[in-house]
Amino acid sequence: MSGPDGYGRSYWCVRLPDREEIYLYADSVQFVKGSLVFIREKADKATGKAESKVNFVFAPGHWENVFAASHIDGGAVAVEHWFKNGKPKQKIGFAEPTEDS
């Protein structure tokens, strides 16, 4: 079995409607008619040309949110500050709601 880097360079989090989260590797994500499509780019061994392969697809209505995730804690990597009601959130990303959320 190949390591995670064989499936893509980026780490992603997808939140499902039932509050489940799935973390996966892919080089890019595309939105196609409401579907969420995770793609890996891999060089063809014979030609050296890059070819795209689908890693995973979420059908329309079966996902809520997606973001590039940290390998360390799963939080959103592009977010520096996140506030709610004027107060900083303790965890950036998807966490179970707390009383102050």
DRENTORKOL-3810 file (N, C-alpha, C; in nm, 4 decimals):
REM DRENTORKOL-3810
@n.u->0.0838; n.v->-0.1177; n.w->0.0000; ca.u->0.0000; ca.v->0.0000; ca.w->0.0000; c.u->0.0882; c.v->0.1239; c.w->0.0000
@n.u->0.0513; n.v->0.2217; n.w->-0.0753; ca.u->0.1237; ca.v->0.3475; ca.w->-0.0855; c.u->0.0944; c.v->0.4358; c.w->0.0349
@n.u->0.1904; n.v->0.5221; n.w->0.0692; ca.u->0.1698; ca.v->0.6178; ca.w->0.1766; c.u->0.0762; c.v->0.7283; c.w->0.1324
@n.u->0.0386; n.v->0.8176; n.w->0.2257; ca.u->-0.0556; ca.v->0.9241; ca.w->0.1921; c.u->-0.0086; c.v->1.0133; c.w->0.0786
@n.u->0.1233; n.v->1.0336; n.w->0.0659; ca.u->0.1735; ca.v->1.1208; ca.w->-0.0397; c.u->0.1461; c.v->1.0637; c.w->-0.1788
@n.u->0.1140; n.v->0.9364; n.w->-0.1880; ca.u->0.0778; ca.v->0.8763; ca.w->-0.3159; c.u->-0.0624; c.v->0.9153; c.w->-0.3626
@n.u->-0.1382; n.v->0.9797; n.w->-0.2752; ca.u->-0.2755; ca.v->1.0175; ca.w->-0.3071; c.u->-0.2931; c.v->1.1678; c.w->-0.3232
@n.u->-0.1890; n.v->1.2436; n.w->-0.2968; ca.u->-0.1967; ca.v->1.3881; ca.w->-0.3129; c.u->-0.1111; c.v->1.4598; c.w->-0.2116
@n.u->-0.0787; n.v->1.5843; n.w->-0.2437; ca.u->0.0091; ca.v->1.6637; ca.w->-0.1576; c.u->-0.0661; c.v->1.7408; c.w->-0.0506
@n.u->-0.1959; n.v->1.7582; n.w->-0.0673; ca.u->-0.2733; ca.v->1.8380; ca.w->0.0277; c.u->-0.3641; c.v->1.7495; c.w->0.1116
@n.u->-0.3912; n.v->1.7970; n.w->0.2325; ca.u->-0.4744; ca.v->1.7267; ca.w->0.3291; c.u->-0.6042; c.v->1.8060; c.w->0.3425
@n.u->-0.7173; n.v->1.7402; n.w->0.3325; ca.u->-0.8472; ca.v->1.8062; ca.w->0.3291; c.u->-0.9399; c.v->1.7502; c.w->0.4355
@n.u->-1.0315; n.v->1.8343; n.w->0.4823; ca.u->-1.1375; ca.v->1.7893; ca.w->0.5722; c.u->-1.2712; c.v->1.8160; c.w->0.5046
@n.u->-1.3596; n.v->1.7174; n.w->0.5103; ca.u->-1.4956; ca.v->1.7309; ca.w->0.4589; c.u->-1.5896; c.v->1.7019; c.w->0.5746
@n.u->-1.6810; n.v->1.7949; n.w->0.5972; ca.u->-1.7813; ca.v->1.7731; ca.w->0.7004; c.u->-1.9091; c.v->1.7242; c.w->0.6345
@n.u->-1.9640; n.v->1.6168; n.w->0.6910; ca.u->-2.0856; ca.v->1.5560; ca.w->0.6400; c.u->-2.2066; c.v->1.6094; c.w->0.7166
@n.u->-2.3261; n.v->1.5959; n.w->0.6605; ca.u->-2.4456; ca.v->1.6491; ca.w->0.7269; c.u->-2.4695; c.v->1.5945; c.w->0.8676
@n.u->-2.4242; n.v->1.4755; n.w->0.8983; ca.u->-2.4465; ca.v->1.4181; ca.w->1.0324; c.u->-2.3343; c.v->1.4533; c.w->1.1311
@n.u->-2.2562; n.v->1.5579; n.w->1.1003; ca.u->-2.1468; ca.v->1.6110; ca.w->1.1820; c.u->-2.0243; c.v->1.5204; c.w->1.1833
@n.u->-2.0208; n.v->1.4195; n.w->1.0979; ca.u->-1.8991; ca.v->1.3401; ca.w->1.0817; c.u->-1.7993; c.v->1.4214; c.w->1.0011
@n.u->-1.6717; n.v->1.3914; n.w->1.0193; ca.u->-1.5664; ca.v->1.4549; ca.w->0.9408; c.u->-1.4818; c.v->1.3468; c.w->0.8767
@n.u->-1.4434; n.v->1.3693; n.w->0.7522; ca.u->-1.3544; ca.v->1.2793; ca.w->0.6810; c.u->-1.2315; c.v->1.3597; c.w->0.6411
@n.u->-1.1141; n.v->1.3072; n.w->0.6697; ca.u->-0.9872; ca.v->1.3702; ca.w->0.6327; c.u->-0.9228; c.v->1.2850; c.w->0.5246
@n.u->-0.8809; n.v->1.3497; n.w->0.4152; ca.u->-0.8240; ca.v->1.2742; ca.w->0.3046; c.u->-0.7187; c.v->1.3558; c.w->0.2308
@n.u->-0.6395; n.v->1.2867; n.w->0.1509; ca.u->-0.5337; ca.v->1.3477; ca.w->0.0706; c.u->-0.5788; c.v->1.3607; c.w->-0.0737
@n.u->-0.5419; n.v->1.4708; n.w->-0.1356; ca.u->-0.5652; ca.v->1.4926; ca.w->-0.2789; c.u->-0.4830; c.v->1.6140; c.w->-0.3203
@n.u->-0.4560; n.v->1.6252; n.w->-0.4484; ca.u->-0.3843; ca.v->1.7420; ca.w->-0.4993; c.u->-0.4775; c.v->1.8600; c.w->-0.5206
@n.u->-0.6025; n.v->1.8323; n.w->-0.5528; ca.u->-0.6980; ca.v->1.9407; ca.w->-0.5739; c.u->-0.8389; c.v->1.8897; c.w->-0.5482
@n.u->-0.9297; n.v->1.9853; n.w->-0.5360; ca.u->-1.0715; ca.v->1.9532; ca.w->-0.5195; c.u->-1.1483; c.v->2.0347; c.w->-0.6227
@n.u->-1.2479; n.v->1.9717; n.w->-0.6816; ca.u->-1.3321; ca.v->2.0390; ca.w->-0.7807; c.u->-1.4777; c.v->2.0251; c.w->-0.7381
@n.u->-1.5563; n.v->2.1258; n.w->-0.7746; ca.u->-1.6992; ca.v->2.1242; ca.w->-0.7499; c.u->-1.7670; c.v->2.1018; c.w->-0.8850
@n.u->-1.8328; n.v->1.9884; n.w->-0.8998; ca.u->-1.8943; ca.v->1.9518; ca.w->-1.0270; c.u->-2.0424; c.v->1.9227; c.w->-1.0040
@n.u->-2.1273; n.v->2.0161; n.w->-1.0461; ca.u->-2.2726; ca.v->2.0006; ca.w->-1.0349; c.u->-2.3153; c.v->1.9592; c.w->-0.8939
@n.u->-2.2562; n.v->2.0223; n.w->-0.7935; ca.u->-2.2907; ca.v->1.9939; ca.w->-0.6543; c.u->-2.2109; c.v->1.8822; c.w->-0.5911
@n.u->-2.1370; n.v->1.8084; n.w->-0.6711; ca.u->-2.0506; ca.v->1.7032; ca.w->-0.6173; c.u->-1.9161; c.v->1.7625; c.w->-0.5787
@n.u->-1.8522; n.v->1.7014; n.w->-0.4835; ca.u->-1.7195; ca.v->1.7400; ca.w->-0.4383; c.u->-1.6244; c.v->1.6310; c.w->-0.4871
@n.u->-1.5321; n.v->1.6657; n.w->-0.5766; ca.u->-1.4463; ca.v->1.5665; ca.w->-0.6421; c.u->-1.3004; c.v->1.5923; c.w->-0.6031
@n.u->-1.2372; n.v->1.4933; n.w->-0.5402; ca.u->-1.0965; ca.v->1.5035; ca.w->-0.5008; c.u->-1.0094; c.v->1.4353; c.w->-0.6061
@n.u->-0.9074; n.v->1.5088; n.w->-0.6523; ca.u->-0.8243; ca.v->1.4667; ca.w->-0.7650; c.u->-0.6787; c.v->1.4534; c.w->-0.7205
@n.u->-0.6117; n.v->1.3544; n.w->-0.7749; ca.u->-0.4656; ca.v->1.3470; ca.w->-0.7600; c.u->-0.4027; c.v->1.3601; c.w->-0.8968
@n.u->-0.2899; n.v->1.4247; n.w->-0.9009; ca.u->-0.2129; ca.v->1.4403; ca.w->-1.0243; c.u->-0.0939; c.v->1.3467; c.w->-1.0143
@n.u->-0.0782; n.v->1.2637; n.w->-1.1137; ca.u->0.0300; ca.v->1.1667; ca.w->-1.1108; c.u->0.0916; c.v->1.1573; c.w->-1.2493
@n.u->0.2230; n.v->1.1492; n.w->-1.2546; ca.u->0.2909; ca.v->1.1371; ca.w->-1.3837; c.u->0.2780; c.v->0.9940; c.w->-1.4356
@n.u->0.2414; n.v->0.9810; n.w->-1.5611; ca.u->0.2363; ca.v->0.8502; ca.w->-1.6258; c.u->0.3794; c.v->0.7999; c.w->-1.6404
@n.u->0.4069; n.v->0.6788; n.w->-1.5971; ca.u->0.5445; ca.v->0.6258; ca.w->-1.5999; c.u->0.5995; c.v->0.6133; c.w->-1.7413
@n.u->0.5152; n.v->0.5803; n.w->-1.8353; ca.u->0.5608; ca.v->0.5605; ca.w->-1.9729; c.u->0.5867; c.v->0.6924; c.w->-2.0458
@n.u->0.4952; n.v->0.7877; n.w->-2.0309; ca.u->0.5062; ca.v->0.9117; ca.w->-2.1084; c.u->0.5606; c.v->1.0298; c.w->-2.0279
@n.u->0.5522; n.v->1.0214; n.w->-1.8952; ca.u->0.5943; ca.v->1.1332; ca.w->-1.8117; c.u->0.4905; c.v->1.2433; c.w->-1.8016
@n.u->0.3811; n.v->1.2300; n.w->-1.8764; ca.u->0.2751; ca.v->1.3308; ca.w->-1.8730; c.u->0.1932; c.v->1.3166; c.w->-1.7448
@n.u->0.1482; n.v->1.4308; n.w->-1.6938; ca.u->0.0630; ca.v->1.4292; ca.w->-1.5750; c.u->-0.0763; c.v->1.3806; c.w->-1.6135
@n.u->-0.1294; n.v->1.2958; n.w->-1.5320; ca.u->-0.2664; ca.v->1.2509; ca.w->-1.5544; c.u->-0.3444; c.v->1.2673; c.w->-1.4246
@n.u->-0.4698; n.v->1.3017; n.w->-1.4373; ca.u->-0.5566; ca.v->1.3211; ca.w->-1.3219; c.u->-0.6334; c.v->1.1938; c.w->-1.2929
@n.u->-0.6426; n.v->1.1621; n.w->-1.1649; ca.u->-0.7212; ca.v->1.0469; ca.w->-1.1225; c.u->-0.8083; c.v->1.0904; c.w->-1.0055
@n.u->-0.9282; n.v->1.0384; n.w->-1.0017; ca.u->-1.0211; ca.v->1.0712; ca.w->-0.8939; c.u->-0.9873; c.v->0.9869; c.w->-0.7717
@n.u->-0.9695; n.v->1.0548; n.w->-0.6569; ca.u->-0.9480; ca.v->0.9846; ca.w->-0.5296; c.u->-1.0798; c.v->0.9496; c.w->-0.4620
@n.u->-1.1716; n.v->1.0485; n.w->-0.4617; ca.u->-1.2951; ca.v->1.0314; ca.w->-0.3854; c.u->-1.3971; c.v->1.1321; c.w->-0.4363
@n.u->-1.5242; n.v->1.0949; n.w->-0.4319; ca.u->-1.6320; ca.v->1.1852; ca.w->-0.4733; c.u->-1.7423; c.v->1.1818; c.w->-0.3674
@n.u->-1.7912; n.v->1.3000; n.w->-0.3312; ca.u->-1.9075; ca.v->1.3127; ca.w->-0.2448; c.u->-2.0224; c.v->1.3618; c.w->-0.3320
@n.u->-2.1329; n.v->1.2914; n.w->-0.3310; ca.u->-2.2495; ca.v->1.3290; ca.w->-0.4117; c.u->-2.3152; c.v->1.4550; c.w->-0.3560
@n.u->-2.3879; n.v->1.5268; n.w->-0.4402; ca.u->-2.4597; ca.v->1.6454; ca.w->-0.3925; c.u->-2.5487; c.v->1.6108; c.w->-0.2724
@n.u->-2.5482; n.v->1.6978; n.w->-0.1736; ca.u->-2.6300; ca.v->1.6775; ca.w->-0.0544; c.u->-2.5679; c.v->1.5875; c.w->0.0505
@n.u->-2.4515; n.v->1.5286; n.w->0.0207; ca.u->-2.3864; ca.v->1.4375; ca.w->0.1148; c.u->-2.2630; c.v->1.4981; c.w->0.1793
@n.u->-2.2443; n.v->1.6282; n.w->0.1616; ca.u->-2.1346; ca.v->1.6993; ca.w->0.2260; c.u->-2.1816; c.v->1.8410; c.w->0.2553
@n.u->-2.1220; n.v->1.9021; n.w->0.3593; ca.u->-2.1595; ca.v->2.0382; ca.w->0.3964; c.u->-2.0484; c.v->2.1388; c.w->0.3712
@n.u->-1.9271; n.v->2.1069; n.w->0.4153; ca.u->-1.8145; ca.v->2.2000; ca.w->0.4072; c.u->-1.6869; c.v->2.1250; c.w->0.3728
@n.u->-1.5918; n.v->2.1998; n.w->0.3177; ca.u->-1.4609; ca.v->2.1429; ca.w->0.2878; c.u->-1.3556; c.v->2.2503; c.w->0.3109
@n.u->-1.2392; n.v->2.2093; n.w->0.3630; ca.u->-1.1276; ca.v->2.3024; ca.w->0.3759; c.u->-0.9955; c.v->2.2271; c.w->0.3756
@n.u->-0.8887; n.v->2.3004; n.w->0.3392; ca.u->-0.7536; ca.v->2.2447; ca.w->0.3500; c.u->-0.7222; c.v->2.2346; c.w->0.4987
@n.u->-0.6805; n.v->2.1173; n.w->0.5432; ca.u->-0.6635; ca.v->2.0903; ca.w->0.6856; c.u->-0.5166; c.v->2.0767; c.w->0.7235
@n.u->-0.4884; n.v->2.1062; n.w->0.8484; ca.u->-0.3547; ca.v->2.0912; ca.w->0.9051; c.u->-0.3261; c.v->1.9440; c.w->0.9344
@n.u->-0.2057; n.v->1.9007; n.w->0.9050; ca.u->-0.1628; ca.v->1.7640; ca.w->0.9402; c.u->-0.1482; c.v->1.7501; c.w->1.0912
@n.u->-0.1295; n.v->1.8610; n.w->1.1592; ca.u->-0.1041; ca.v->1.8584; ca.w->1.3033; c.u->-0.2322; c.v->1.8399; c.w->1.3834
@n.u->-0.3318; n.v->1.9272; n.w->1.3594; ca.u->-0.4528; ca.v->1.9195; ca.w->1.4417; c.u->-0.5824; c.v->1.9134; c.w->1.3627
@n.u->-0.5755; n.v->1.9106; n.w->1.2294; ca.u->-0.6961; ca.v->1.9021; ca.w->1.1476; c.u->-0.7687; c.v->2.0334; c.w->1.1285
@n.u->-0.7161; n.v->2.1423; n.w->1.1873; ca.u->-0.7791; ca.v->2.2731; ca.w->1.1725; c.u->-0.7570; c.v->2.3299; c.w->1.0331
@n.u->-0.8288; n.v->2.4375; n.w->1.0032; ca.u->-0.8180; ca.v->2.5033; ca.w->0.8730; c.u->-0.6830; c.v->2.5736; c.w->0.8609
@n.u->-0.6063; n.v->2.5419; n.w->0.7562; ca.u->-0.4703; ca.v->2.5950; ca.w->0.7435; c.u->-0.4665; c.v->2.7400; c.w->0.6983
@n.u->-0.5647; n.v->2.7871; n.w->0.6272; ca.u->-0.5596; ca.v->2.9226; ca.w->0.5718; c.u->-0.6175; c.v->3.0265; c.w->0.6675
@n.u->-0.6693; n.v->2.9842; n.w->0.7819; ca.u->-0.7347; ca.v->3.0758; ca.w->0.8750; c.u->-0.6369; c.v->3.1167; c.w->0.9840
@n.u->-0.6165; n.v->3.2473; n.w->0.9975; ca.u->-0.5292; ca.v->3.2961; ca.w->1.1045; c.u->-0.6093; c.v->3.3282; c.w->1.2305
@n.u->-0.7241; n.v->3.3961; n.w->1.2132; ca.u->-0.8099; ca.v->3.4304; ca.w->1.3267; c.u->-0.9534; c.v->3.3973; c.w->1.2919
@n.u->-1.0283; n.v->3.3496; n.w->1.3900; ca.u->-1.1685; ca.v->3.3172; ca.w->1.3706; c.u->-1.2424; c.v->3.3629; c.w->1.4958
@n.u->-1.3363; n.v->3.4541; n.w->1.4795; ca.u->-1.4093; ca.v->3.5101; ca.w->1.5922; c.u->-1.5573; c.v->3.4767; c.w->1.5811
@n.u->-1.6202; n.v->3.4615; n.w->1.6963; ca.u->-1.7649; ca.v->3.4472; ca.w->1.7028; c.u->-1.8126; c.v->3.5352; c.w->1.8174
@n.u->-1.9078; n.v->3.6226; n.w->1.7873; ca.u->-1.9593; ca.v->3.7159; ca.w->1.8868; c.u->-1.8478; c.v->3.7971; c.w->1.9528
@n.u->-1.7469; n.v->3.8340; n.w->1.8730; ca.u->-1.6373; ca.v->3.9161; ca.w->1.9236; c.u->-1.5333; c.v->3.8424; c.w->2.0049
@n.u->-1.5483; n.v->3.7107; n.w->2.0197; ca.u->-1.4528; ca.v->3.6312; ca.w->2.0973; c.u->-1.3793; c.v->3.5352; c.w->2.0048
@n.u->-1.2475; n.v->3.5185; n.w->2.0265; ca.u->-1.1739; ca.v->3.4229; ca.w->1.9417; c.u->-1.2180; c.v->3.2796; c.w->1.9699
@n.u->-1.2275; n.v->3.2017; n.w->1.8630; ca.u->-1.2583; ca.v->3.0595; ca.w->1.8787; c.u->-1.1329; c.v->2.9893; c.w->1.9285
@n.u->-1.1486; n.v->2.8905; n.w->2.0139; ca.u->-1.0347; ca.v->2.8168; ca.w->2.0661; c.u->-0.9782; c.v->2.7201; c.w->1.9631
@n.u->-1.0661; n.v->2.6598; n.w->1.8861; ca.u->-1.0214; ca.v->2.5641; ca.w->1.7844; c.u->-1.0700; c.v->2.6126; c.w->1.6495
@n.u->-0.9799; n.v->2.6169; n.w->1.5546; ca.u->-1.0186; ca.v->2.6548; ca.w->1.4193; c.u->-1.0376; c.v->2.5264; c.w->1.3407
@n.u->-1.1548; n.v->2.5103; n.w->1.2899; ca.u->-1.1899; ca.v->2.3887; ca.w->1.2184; c.u->-1.3242; c.v->2.3428; c.w->1.2690
@n.u->-1.3530; n.v->2.2167; n.w->1.2546; ca.u->-1.4810; ca.v->2.1653; ca.w->1.2984; c.u->-1.4614; c.v->2.0954; c.w->1.4313
@n.u->-1.5323; n.v->2.1404; n.w->1.5290; ca.u->-1.5293; ca.v->2.0781; ca.w->1.6604; c.u->-1.6729; c.v->2.0699; c.w->1.7108
@n.u->-1.6955; n.v->1.9852; n.w->1.8058; ca.u->-1.8294; ca.v->1.9782; ca.w->1.8654; c.u->-1.8605; c.v->2.1123; c.w->1.9283
@n.u->-1.9831; n.v->2.1581; n.w->1.9172; ca.u->-2.0180; ca.v->2.2877; ca.w->1.9746; c.u->-2.0042; c.v->2.2876; c.w->2.1261
@n.u->-1.9653; n.v->2.4025; n.w->2.1774; ca.u->-1.9568; ca.v->2.4200; ca.w->2.3217; c.u->-2.0622; c.v->2.5220; c.w->2.3618
@n.u->-2.0757; n.v->2.5472; n.w->2.4908; ca.u->-2.1771; ca.v->2.6415; ca.w->2.5366; c.u->-2.1549; c.v->2.7809; c.w->2.4796
@n.u->-2.0286; n.v->2.8212; n.w->2.4583; ca.u->-2.0017; ca.v->2.9546; ca.w->2.4069; c.u->-1.9977; c.v->2.9592; c.w->2.2542
@n.u->-2.0237; n.v->2.8473; n.w->2.1872; ca.u->-2.0216; ca.v->2.8441; ca.w->2.0403; c.u->-2.1507; c.v->2.8953; c.w->1.9822
END
